[in-house]
Structures are given as C-alpha cells and as structure tokens.
Amino acid sequence: MEQRVRVSEVRLGGVGVRVVRPEVVPGRVVLRDDGHWLSMYVDRDGAECLTGLWALAARSARSLVHLPIRGNSAPGGVAGEGEPVALDLVLAHHSLQFRASSWKGVRARLGPGRLQKAAAPVGDFPDVGEIDYERRYHRAYRDHLGFDIAAHTLFVVGSATAFREHGTVLRGLVDEAPSYGRRYPGDRHYCVELTSGLWSRPRTRRNVPGSLHIEYCDSWND
C-alpha cells in the first residue's frame, strides 16, 4: 500500500520533530474518549487509511504519524457516557521519547508540509499464527502498546514489533469487516480491541482509559 502524505519538520525547544499525516483525511473516522474506554469508528476508507498509517508507523521510528480527525462527526445513533471528548491520533515509537505534553506546540507549527509518497505495506503485519501471544504475559515482555492523551490527542506508543503485531488485528477492518454483515446478517457488529499494556488494566498510570474499541460502520447516517 502506498499513500500520499504531508511531511512537516518542526523545531521546538531546539529539538527537531518530523510529523507525517495523510494528504487527504477521511471524513468517516472518529476517535473519542468516552470516559471508561476509548472509542473509534471507521468506514471502509477510514479503515484503509488507519491501517495504512499503522503500517507506516511500524517502519517510521523517527516520525510521529498524525491523523487529525477530532473535527469529524460520529456515526448517527452512537451514544457515550457524559460528554465524549473528540480526539486526534498520533502513533509514535517509544524510542523517540517524545513527550505528549510537547504536542500542542508542535502541532501549532506544522504548516502545510511537503507532499510525498510513502510506502505502507500491510504485508509487514504477521499472520495470526505467527504471533506468540503467550509471551505478552511474561514479565520481561516490552512490546506492549502504551496510551497517553494530551491536547485532545491520543498517543499510541510502542515498538516496531508492537505496531506490526497489533496491526494484524487492525487488518481485519479492511479484509473482513466490509463483507461481515453479508456473511452474518444477524450480526452486523464488527470491532477490534487494542489495549495499553496488559489487558487487565482498565486505566494507564496517567489515568487514560486502557482500552481502545474500534468499530466498523458501513452506514454513517449523516
């Protein structure tokens, strides 16, 4: 998969930051903080964009991969507890040691960026049978994803291995979700779940919901 992206080079506090975002942001991809969990909704275009950016993030250890979607509207009929907070998404390697608290300043300096093509091969994601899920519960395991929130943005942070292996789950939003309702007419709900750290932790150390629920929606009812 190849995407056209905008690349911005920003300096903040004497440190250079490279930010990559899609040239065209799909209108039907939404991310919200619903209080007890994080909720995301995508249609087919949104799923393809998200999966492509995820594949790009797995290879882009020196870049922040940014999906600016907090202005998008959620599908009709979607409810949340209290007043859900709309969020953007940033994918980052933990080796960057980027502080989420710096994001507001970086975002303000992005500008239009320069257009270029970027390879985002979803073939980098391993097949389910190639992933050793048991090792995720070993004390020495370090390839979990981590969640943080700053400036109305969810940061998903991890290693290349973490992005590749969790990308296998996301790939179902593109490969299986569009035909799921036809194959199972009585059950049109297709979703995937990503967690921060171990699945048993409802919130992170920074009090961010530890679960991200991503639902495929083929009807938006705008």
JONORCOR-V64768 format. One record per backbone hydrogen bond with DSSP energy under -1.0 kcal/mol. NH is the residue of the N-H (numbers start at 1). CO is the residue of the C=O. E is the energy in kcal/mol with one decimal. If there is no record, write none. Layout:
# JONORCOR-V64768
nh:NH co:CO e:E
nh:NH co:CO e:E
This chain:
# JONORCOR-V64768
nh:3 co:118 e:-2.7
nh:5 co:116 e:-3.0
nh:6 co:21 e:-3.4
nh:7 co:114 e:-2.4
nh:8 co:19 e:-2.7
nh:10 co:17 e:-3.1
nh:12 co:15 e:-2.6
nh:15 co:12 e:-1.3
nh:17 co:10 e:-3.5
nh:19 co:8 e:-2.8
nh:20 co:64 e:-3.1
nh:21 co:6 e:-2.2
nh:23 co:4 e:-2.6
nh:30 co:41 e:-2.4
nh:32 co:39 e:-2.9
nh:33 co:85 e:-2.6
nh:34 co:37 e:-2.1
nh:36 co:34 e:-1.2
nh:38 co:211 e:-2.8
nh:39 co:32 e:-2.6
nh:40 co:213 e:-2.9
nh:41 co:30 e:-2.3
nh:42 co:215 e:-2.2
nh:43 co:28 e:-1.7
nh:47 co:43 e:-2.9
nh:48 co:44 e:-2.4
nh:49 co:45 e:-2.4
nh:50 co:46 e:-2.8
nh:51 co:47 e:-2.6
nh:52 co:48 e:-2.3
nh:53 co:49 e:-2.6
nh:54 co:50 e:-2.2
nh:55 co:51 e:-2.2
nh:56 co:52 e:-2.1
nh:57 co:53 e:-2.6
nh:58 co:54 e:-1.8
nh:60 co:56 e:-1.1
nh:63 co:60 e:-1.4
nh:64 co:18 e:-2.8
nh:65 co:91 e:-2.6
nh:66 co:20 e:-3.4
nh:67 co:89 e:-3.1
nh:69 co:67 e:-1.2
nh:72 co:69 e:-2.2
nh:76 co:220 e:-2.5
nh:78 co:75 e:-1.5
nh:85 co:33 e:-1.9
nh:87 co:31 e:-2.7
nh:88 co:152 e:-2.3
nh:89 co:67 e:-1.8
nh:90 co:154 e:-2.6
nh:91 co:65 e:-2.7
nh:92 co:156 e:-2.4
nh:94 co:158 e:-1.3
nh:96 co:93 e:-1.5
nh:97 co:94 e:-1.2
nh:102 co:99 e:-2.2
nh:103 co:100 e:-1.7
nh:106 co:102 e:-1.7
nh:107 co:103 e:-3.3
nh:108 co:104 e:-1.6
nh:109 co:106 e:-1.5
nh:110 co:107 e:-1.3
nh:114 co:7 e:-2.4
nh:116 co:5 e:-2.1
nh:118 co:3 e:-2.9
nh:120 co:1 e:-3.6
nh:124 co:121 e:-2.1
nh:125 co:122 e:-1.7
nh:130 co:127 e:-1.8
nh:131 co:128 e:-1.6
nh:133 co:131 e:-1.2
nh:136 co:133 e:-1.4
nh:137 co:134 e:-1.8
nh:138 co:135 e:-1.6
nh:141 co:138 e:-1.6
nh:146 co:157 e:-2.5
nh:148 co:155 e:-1.6
nh:150 co:153 e:-2.0
nh:154 co:88 e:-2.7
nh:155 co:148 e:-3.6
nh:156 co:90 e:-2.8
nh:157 co:146 e:-3.0
nh:158 co:92 e:-1.8
nh:163 co:159 e:-2.3
nh:164 co:160 e:-2.5
nh:165 co:161 e:-2.8
nh:166 co:162 e:-2.2
nh:167 co:163 e:-1.4
nh:170 co:166 e:-1.6
nh:171 co:167 e:-2.1
nh:172 co:169 e:-1.3
nh:173 co:170 e:-2.2
nh:174 co:171 e:-1.3
nh:175 co:171 e:-2.8
nh:176 co:172 e:-2.0
nh:177 co:172 e:-2.5
nh:180 co:177 e:-1.2
nh:183 co:179 e:-2.0
nh:184 co:180 e:-2.4
nh:187 co:184 e:-2.3
nh:192 co:214 e:-2.2
nh:194 co:212 e:-2.5
nh:196 co:210 e:-2.4
nh:197 co:145 e:-2.2
nh:201 co:198 e:-1.7
nh:204 co:208 e:-2.8
nh:207 co:204 e:-2.0
nh:210 co:202 e:-3.0
nh:212 co:194 e:-3.4
nh:213 co:38 e:-3.1
nh:214 co:192 e:-2.8
nh:215 co:40 e:-3.1
nh:216 co:190 e:-2.8
nh:217 co:42 e:-3.1
